[in-house]
């Protein structure tokens, strides 16, 4: 199997050759055309590496935007600082789904929350949970009660993505006993069709007894933001 990425075909499937490809679409085409298990294994590994590079880049950009947000909120509240949430759980600021950046690590409201324009973070979390529950209610095998155990088999992620992209895959054939496949399907589809970065790693989630709620919450909030940007979710403008 040899060709070049430019002509829409595939290249010689070696780790070195795959590492030089920076176009996810090219790798996906190669995966579709792969003839052997070894070729598919190498291409999937290259895809994971490429997505990780993109994820790392986005995380750097997120950190920069988060810092700008904290500074802006600090100025607006009279110069007081805003404590960020712990590491991976820091939320991206959007006009529709406010971040947890106004909540300290101990769970107390920070200075920025004194403004009535910023909803209570606990209320935002519940609103997002209710939204997830409403969107997945018609789906068999899904019962969303929280941002942790309700997502552990990957089916809830798939149902939420499928609700907005019903032609992307066949929901009825999904197996709750194959969480790794379900996570991968949901995250890759969300990235391809909604532009949502794969902030969660399927392998990490499979190893956990149940997902960390902060990580799931962060991902769902990002997915929601991407849907809003694409006009697939309508939001009410604040006064």
WOZI-V264764 format. One line per field, one symbol per residue. psi: psi as a letter, one per 20 degrees, with the letter a starting at -180 (. if undefined). Layout:
psi->???
//
This chain:
psi->nqbqhhjjbrrpnqggghhipjohhghhhhhhiqhrggghggghghgggghgghggghhghghghgghgggghgghjkiqrppqrpdijpqppqihnqrjijprhijqprhhihpiioqphhhgghghghgggghjhippjpnoiakehijhjihhggggghhhmijhrohiiqoijmhghgggggghghgghikpqmiqpggghhhqhqqphhggggghhgggghhghjjippqppq.
//
